[in-house]
Amino acid sequence: MLSIKDALEALEGRWKLLILFSLSSSPKRFKQLAKDVVGITDKTLSKELKNLEANKLVKRTVHDTFPPTVEYTITPHGLSLEKVIEELHYWGLAHRAEIIEK
């Protein structure tokens, strides 16, 4: 039970898996993520990114430019969720079809 509790705490909420899904294709800047994750506010995105970073699922890199450029990348630990995210994606498609069908 403890392992499932830990996993749920690291991924809780409606946004974290969507952020990880977006980052799984390529590194992104904050505004790119905000566009990808439709409906999330800047404040919530910032909070979720900090949480994902604390859980070592996302890496924040500040580039030495003017003005500074910040880029977010999924970590190898975050990529270990790839199968989970993929299965959720396919389950979501089947679930949507089941609900709309009936």
C-alpha positions in Angstrom: 0.0 0.0 0.0 2.8 2.4 0.8 4.3 2.2 -2.7 0.9 3.0 -4.3 0.4 5.9 -1.8 3.9 7.3 -2.7 3.1 7.0 -6.5 -0.3 8.7 -6.1 1.2 11.6 -4.0 3.9 12.2 -6.7 1.3 12.2 -9.5 -1.8 13.5 -7.7 -4.0 16.1 -9.3 -5.3 16.6 -12.8 -2.2 18.3 -14.3 1.0 16.4 -13.5 0.5 13.5 -16.0 -0.5 16.0 -18.7 2.6 18.0 -18.1 4.8 14.8 -18.2 3.0 13.7 -21.4 3.8 17.1 -23.0 7.4 17.0 -22.0 7.8 13.4 -23.1 8.0 14.6 -26.8 10.6 17.3 -26.2 11.9 19.9 -23.7 9.7 22.9 -23.5 9.7 26.5 -22.1 7.0 27.6 -19.6 4.8 29.2 -22.2 5.0 26.2 -24.5 3.8 24.0 -21.7 1.0 26.4 -20.8 -0.2 26.2 -24.4 0.1 22.4 -24.5 -1.7 21.8 -21.2 -5.0 23.5 -22.1 -6.9 25.0 -19.2 -4.0 25.2 -16.7 -3.3 28.6 -15.1 0.3 30.0 -15.0 0.2 29.8 -11.2 -0.9 26.2 -11.2 1.6 25.2 -13.8 4.4 26.8 -11.8 3.3 25.0 -8.7 3.0 21.7 -10.5 6.4 22.1 -12.1 8.1 22.7 -8.8 6.4 19.6 -7.3 7.5 17.5 -10.3 11.0 18.9 -9.9 11.0 18.0 -6.2 10.0 14.4 -7.1 12.8 14.3 -9.7 10.4 13.8 -12.6 11.3 17.1 -14.3 14.5 19.0 -14.6 14.5 22.8 -14.8 17.5 24.3 -16.7 18.2 28.1 -16.8 20.2 29.0 -19.9 22.7 31.9 -19.7 21.0 34.2 -22.1 19.5 37.7 -21.9 16.8 37.5 -20.7 17.4 34.1 -19.0 15.7 31.2 -20.8 14.2 28.5 -18.7 13.6 25.1 -20.1 11.9 22.0 -18.6 12.9 18.5 -19.5 11.5 15.1 -18.4 14.1 13.2 -16.4 15.0 9.5 -16.9 13.0 8.9 -13.7 10.0 10.7 -15.3 10.4 8.7 -18.5 10.0 5.5 -16.4 6.3 6.5 -16.3 6.1 6.2 -20.1 4.2 2.8 -20.0 1.9 4.1 -17.3 1.0 7.2 -19.3 0.6 5.2 -22.5 -1.7 2.7 -20.9 -3.8 5.6 -19.4 -3.9 7.2 -22.8 -5.3 4.0 -24.4 -7.7 3.4 -21.5 -8.9 6.9 -21.8 -9.7 6.4 -25.5 -11.6 3.2 -24.8 -13.4 4.8 -21.9 -14.4 7.8 -24.0 -15.8 5.5 -26.7 -17.7 3.4 -24.1 -19.2 6.5 -22.4 -20.1 8.2 -25.7 -21.5 5.0 -27.2 -24.0 4.5 -24.3 
